[in-house]
Amino acid sequence: MKLFTKSNYMNPYIAGVGLGLVLLAAFYVSGNGLGASGAMMRTVVIVEKVISQAHVDSNIYLSKYGGGDKNPWDAWLVFQVIGVLVGGIISGIFGGRMKVEINHGPKITKKRRLVFAFLGGGLFGAGARIARGCTSGIVLSGGATLALGSWVTMVCLFIPAFGLAYFFRKNWI
């Protein structure tokens, strides 16, 4: 089994085993699984504290992340996401894939692709905040612990996604 495929991407089976080992190490070292939405919320609080500490302190929701003397950087999730970004950049450089591009199908413009990406990312981020967690946290971490709720959530996410993909596929093929 080759480590990298012809297109210079890591073999998905080896990458999957690697992800599983990283998840196991995260549970062992921090007592927590993997996730990202908590780090995004803390990033918002970091920015808001710079703009208006009083706003963060007076907002019940934001204050639990960084009100008063609380430091929003004081969370392992923030550093996990920073590590993912740095790791992705390093992987792109070593794989010869580091370039600015907008991937899109032949029937969609770059502008429309960016609009869909922005809307989809915004809806997904809002959903993650409402659900109090993201799919990486619930599916990876919860699924790895065999939590029934995580498996039900995964099915409830993927079935509608596959159903909706039919209506959006014309943008890609």
SULDA-V761811 format. One record per backbone hydrogen bond with DSSP energy under -0.5 kcal/mol. CO is the residue of the C=O (numbers start at 1). NH is the residue of the N-H. E is the energy in kcal/mol with one decimal. If there is no record, write none. Layout:
CO&NH&E, CO&NH&E
This chain:
3&11&-3.2, 5&8&-1.7, 9&5&-3.4, 11&15&-2.7, 12&16&-2.2, 13&17&-1.9, 14&18&-2.4, 15&19&-2.6, 16&20&-2.3, 17&21&-2.2, 18&22&-2.3, 19&23&-2.6, 20&24&-2.4, 21&25&-2.5, 22&26&-2.4, 23&27&-2.3, 24&28&-2.3, 25&29&-3.2, 26&30&-2.3, 26&31&-0.9, 26&32&-1.0, 27&31&-0.9, 36&39&-0.6, 36&40&-1.7, 37&41&-2.0, 38&42&-2.0, 39&43&-2.0, 40&44&-2.0, 41&45&-2.1, 42&46&-2.4, 43&47&-2.1, 44&48&-2.7, 45&49&-2.7, 46&50&-1.2, 47&51&-1.7, 48&52&-3.8, 52&56&-1.6, 53&57&-2.6, 54&58&-2.1, 55&59&-1.2, 58&60&-0.7, 59&63&-2.8, 60&64&-0.8, 62&65&-1.5, 62&66&-1.4, 63&67&-2.6, 67&70&-2.3, 70&72&-0.6, 71&74&-1.9, 73&75&-2.4, 75&78&-0.7, 75&79&-0.9, 76&80&-1.9, 77&81&-2.4, 78&82&-2.0, 79&83&-2.2, 80&84&-2.1, 81&85&-2.4, 82&86&-2.7, 83&87&-2.8, 84&88&-2.4, 85&89&-2.0, 86&90&-2.6, 87&91&-2.6, 88&92&-2.4, 89&93&-2.3, 90&94&-2.8, 91&95&-2.4, 92&97&-2.6, 92&98&-1.0, 93&96&-1.1, 97&99&-1.1, 99&101&-0.6, 101&103&-0.5, 105&108&-1.2, 109&113&-2.2, 110&114&-2.4, 111&115&-2.2, 112&116&-2.7, 113&117&-2.5, 114&118&-2.5, 115&119&-2.8, 116&120&-3.0, 117&121&-2.5, 118&122&-2.5, 119&123&-2.8, 120&124&-2.5, 121&125&-2.6, 122&126&-2.6, 123&127&-2.5, 124&128&-2.1, 125&129&-1.8, 126&130&-2.4, 127&131&-2.6, 128&132&-0.5, 128&133&-2.8, 129&132&-0.6, 134&138&-2.4, 135&139&-2.9, 135&140&-0.8, 136&140&-0.8, 136&141&-1.2, 137&142&-1.5, 138&143&-0.7, 139&143&-0.8, 140&144&-1.9, 141&145&-1.0, 142&147&-2.4, 143&146&-1.4, 147&150&-0.7, 147&151&-1.6, 148&152&-2.5, 149&153&-2.4, 150&154&-2.4, 151&155&-2.1, 152&156&-2.5, 153&157&-1.5, 154&158&-2.7, 155&159&-2.2, 157&161&-1.4, 158&162&-2.7, 159&163&-2.1, 160&164&-2.9, 161&165&-1.8, 162&166&-0.8, 163&166&-0.6, 164&167&-0.9, 164&168&-1.2, 165&169&-1.4, 168&171&-1.7, 169&172&-2.2, 169&173&-2.0, 171&105&-0.7
